[in-house]
């Protein structure tokens, strides 16, 4: 039995609509997959940047830790030297001179340490900034 033109038109329209919907869904799926891949690549780039920045900071922190321990050892040695010399003092004038020398050395050591730690912190900050900037450029 032959289909009437209205039924055939309805079937063709339904088939066309279904095909268009399927094509639209495929297009949406493709765009979503591309967005997901781009997001994943960006996230991996950020993680790489963060990892390298942390490694740089850890390296600098290790240097600061080592130098701090070395400076503490020097300060302890100076203090023990002062104490050793102080127990051998015979006159009050020697005590004042020894104390003045000790305070002078300690003051100079503190100034040197402050300057050195400031430089180490600046180096750490610059290294972290460079790493972050390099990773941003690489991600672009």
C-alpha positions, -999 to +999 in steps of 0.1 A: +000+000+000+013+034-009+019+060+017+001+092+014+022+123+008+015+136+043+028+105+060+059+104+037+066+141+045+062+135+082+086+105+080+112+125+060+109+154+084+113+131+114+143+114+098+159+148+089+153+161+124+168+130+140+198+133+117+203+170+125+199+162+163+225+134+159+249+157+141+244+184+167+251+159+195+282+147+177+294+183+173+287+191+210+306+159+220+335+169+198+337+204+213+334+191+248+362+166+242+384+193+228+377+215+258+385+187+281+418+180+264+427+217+265+417+219+302+438+188+310+468+203+292+465+236+310+461+219+344+492+197+337+511+229+328+501+245+361+511+214+380+544+213+363+550+250+371+540+245+407+563+214+410+593+233+396+586+263+418+584+241+449+616+223+439+634+257+435+621+269+468+631+236+485+666+240+471+669+275+484+654+265+517+680+237+520+708+263+514+693+286+540+690+256+565+726+246+559+739+282+563+718+287+594+733+257+610+768+268+600+762+303+615+747+288+647+779+267+650+801+297+645+781+317+672+783+288+696+821+286+690+825+323+696+805+321+728+825+292+741+857+310+732+845+341+751+836+320+781+870+303+780+888+336+779+864+351+805+873+325+832+910+335+828+905+372+834+926+387+862+916+423+861+883+442+856+897+461+826+903+428+808+867+419+813+855+451+797+879+447+768+869+411+762+832+418+764+836+447+740+855+425+715+829+398+719+800+422+713+817+437+683+822+403+667+786+393+675+773+425+660+794+422+629+783+385+625+747+395+629+750+422+602+768+397+579+742+371+585+713+395+579+729+406+546+736+370+536+701+358+544+686+387+525+706+378+495+696+341+498+660+351+500+662+374+470+679+346+450+651+322+461+624+347+451+641+355+418+646+317+410+609+310+418+598+340+396+620+329+367+607+293+369+571+305+370+577+329+341+594+302+320+566+278+326+540+305+316+558+312+284+561+274+277+523+270+283+515+298+259 
